[in-house]
């Protein structure tokens, strides 16, 4: 049997607290959902709004409570997992890698200085035969 260190024990305690919060949140939501719902039937519109608003406000408060409780439970659980993960990973040592400097490209002409860029020669054009009318038009 291996011994647990303090950080790992703290991580496990926080993990179980987060899981307990999440379980109680889901259980509370389940109890809320299996509750009896009634459809109000009254002749007066103002009276039905008054009777419907109180349970609606209660439901909204209950949903906000469940949302905040679930959010806190998930944050606690995530932090505990990060704490346990960090504990199990070996420490990473920083190694300095030599910096490689980029060398300028060599041009095709070794006699040209390195700072100039070799420009390719334009493609050769073949002389075309001009008709006598084109020659007269140019002049």
Number of C-alpha atoms within 10 A of each C-alpha: 3 4 7 9 9 9 13 18 13 14 20 17 13 20 23 14 16 22 17 14 20 21 14 16 20 15 12 14 16 11 10 14 10 8 8 6 8 6 6 10 8 11 8 8 10 10 10 13 12 10 13 13 11 10 12 11 11 10 13 11 12 14 14 11 15 19 14 12 16 20 15 15 21 17 12 20 23 15 15 22 16 13 18 19 12 13 14 9 8 7 8 6 6 6 6 6 6 6 6 6 6 6 6 8 9 14 15 11 10 8 7 12 11 13 10 9 13 13 8 7 6 6 6 6 6 6 6 6 8 9 8 8 8 10 10 9 7 6 5
